[in-house]
Amino acid sequence: MNNKLDEFRSDGTELGKAGDGGKLRRILRTFESFKVPVYRLYYCSLAGHWAPMQMQMVARTLLIYRVSGSGAILGLMALAHSIPMLTLSLFGGVIADRVEKRMVLIIGQVASAAVSLGVALALTFNYLSTDVPGSWWILILSGVCQGIIMGLMMPSRASILPEIVGEERLMNAISLNNLGMNLTRIAAPAAAGFLIAGYDFAVVYYVMAVLYISATIFLLLIPRTRTAVRQGSSTMTEVLDGFRYLRGETTVMLVLIFTLCCTIFGMPFMILLPMFTEDILRVGSSGLGILMAVSGVGAIAVSLILASAPNKKRGLIVLFSGVILSLALIGFSFSTEWYLSLFLVIFIGMGQTGQQAVGMALIQYYVDPGYRGRVMSFFMVGFGLASLGTFFGGMLAETMGIQWSIGGLAMVLSVITLGMLTFARRLRELD
């Protein structure tokens, strides 16, 4: 037991009880987790992680498309990112259950800064340039490195939260995390788009490196977290043990399967978005940044609602979020009008945030703490599978067009969601 971390969280718990029963208490419920001092430090570190990740969504996808001019290469980049995530996320889950999570995050942030700095230097010295068509391999390599980092780090990032705020505040904390992520989703992509238009891609990557370092500094201020130490078990044995545990937990399995489906069929849209902005809507880098920023507006609204909501009917919220996501994606895919696309992307943000935030909260709420890191690693595998889906989506876009590629994936997701609403009663009635 980590007494220092417990002291931080206990102080926040006492503060949280001070206004119970009052009107102010109900208003402040939305930001309840901020009463925990260590969560405030953690949140600042997250801001230094979210902003460069969102900036990279614009910079890397647009740069590789301009260098290669190929949807297939865009898909290849996603594949390069997905393979290490798929192969390493499960081991990342074992690391999260064995090693101090804070240290895993620190190493991951430093490594991310190094990757961003490497790309910035390649751009500065013209090894990577739109004038050098074959130079897209550097971005593929950076995608592989980021996939390795994410695969090993993200299970720790996801599973550290209950140790910081406790299980009862978990839904609130995850919603506040999504709120912050989507605030950066508004500002960071737009900033990246305008930096690219006003300066160049290298400036964006230098800024990203600085932001990753700032996240590392805040993590260093966080007290040590708990470590579930296991003796005499190999890594593979731990992974298989996690599979066996998950197979016996029907409720957790249903939530996991649905959130994975939403990620696999919904995430390719974000990676392949430059094909819409360059070829369909014709709005350039600034338009790409604006679209990604506007998608955060609906996500912020949903995050605020979920942060204030009680732990009830969360299964229905997950399912209806999937309905909103799939229908909005279908509409966006076949839209050729700028303002209609701007309107629809708000609902895409709402659906993505609703199913991810509530799905993650449900999984962590119902899972045994001793298996939390490994179960969250299965959740993170979905992001690797989404990148794999993006590869095939990019290949389909080359043959049948980007509109039918993303629209077709969204149609599959709508069928899965309606099927879950109809037949998955256990998930539908889950609180």
Secondary structure, DSSP 8 states (H G I E B T S, - for coil): --HHHHHHHHHHHHHHHTTTTSHHHHHHGGGGGGGSHHHHHHHHHHHHHHHHHHHHHHHHHHHHHHHH--HHHHHHHHHHHHHHHHHHHHHHHHHHHHS-HHHHHHHHHHHHHHHHHHHHHHHHTTSS-TTSGGGGHHHHHHHHHHHHHHHHHHHHHHHTHHHHH-STTHHHHHHHHHHHHHHHHHHHHHHHHHHHHHS-HHHHHHHHHHHHHHHHHHHHTS---------S--HHHHHHHHHHHHHT-HHHHHHHHHHHHHHHHHTHHHHSHHHIIIIIS--HHHHHHHHHHHHHHHHHHHHHHHHHS-S-SHHHHHHHHHHHHHHHHHHHHT---HHHHHHHHHHHHHHHHHHHHHHHHHHHHHS-GGGHHHHHHHHHHHHHHHHHHHHHHHHHHHHH-HHHHHHHHHHHHHHHHHHHHHH-HHHHT--
